[in-house]
Amino acid sequence: MTISVHSIFSRGHPKIIPPLVTRIEQARQDWLNAYSLFNAVPNDPSSVDYTIFLINAYERRYMDLIKQARQDGIRYSPWEVPPEE
C-alpha cells in the first residue's frame, strides 16, 4: 500500500508524521543549504572541495532516505499538492 505524505493528514484529524518523512525533509534542506554555501565560499580550492564534498554527501543521504521511503510504501515529494476533497 502506498501512502502519500498529504494523505497522512485528514481534515480535522491530524495524524503523526512518520519520522522518516521528517528526516527526508531535513536531508533536503541540508542539501539545499550546501548549495547555498557553495555560492558563498571564497575562491579557495580547499573550501570549494569541502563544499562539493558536503553537497555530494547530503545528496546521497537524501536519495537513500527517498529510496527507504519508497520501500516502506511512502510516497514523498515536497512539491506534491494535496488532493482536494
N, C-alpha and C positions, 0 to 999 in steps of 0.2 A: 504494500500500500504506500503510495506517495503522499507526503504531507507537504503542502505549501506553507511557507512561513506566514503568509497572510491568513491562511486558514486556522492558524494557531489561535487567532483572536476571533471571537464571535461577538457580535454587537451585544453589549450589556453583560457579557460573560467572559471577561479576560481569562486566559489560561496562562500558565507559566511558560516562559520562553525557554526552550531547551538550552542547556549550557553550550552545546556545540554551536548553535546559531550566534550566541554572544561571542564566542571565540572566533568564529568566521568574520564577524563584523569588525572585531578588534584587529585581526590579522589584515583585513582590507585597509583599515585606517593606518596601520603601521606601514604598509606597502606604499600607500599614497603619501604619507609623511616622508618616507625615504626619498621619493621622487622630488618632493619639495626641498628636502635637504640637499639633494644633488644640485639643484639650481642655485643654492645659497653658498656652497663650499667655495673656498678660494681656489685659485688655479694651481693648486699644489698636487703633484701626482699621487702622493700617498693619501691625501684626503679624498681625491677622486676615486682611487682604487677602493678605499674603505667604503665609500658611499655606494659604489657599484656592488660591492660585496653585500651590503645591507639590503639593497633593492632585490638582489637575487635571492637572498635568504628569506626575506619577507614574502616575496612572490611564491617561493617554494612552499612555505608554511601555509599560505592562503590556498594554494592549489591542493595541497594534501588534505586540508580541512574540508574543502569542497568535495573532494573525492570521498572522504569518510562520510559526509552528509548524504551523498548520493547512495552509498552502500547502505546507509541506515534508512533510506527512503524519504529523506528530507530534501525538498527542492528549495534552493536558496538563490535569490537574486536581489541585490539592493535596488534594482530598478523595476521590480515587479509591482504592478498596480493591482491592488486587491479587487476582486470581482465585486460588482455592485449587486446588492441584494434586492 
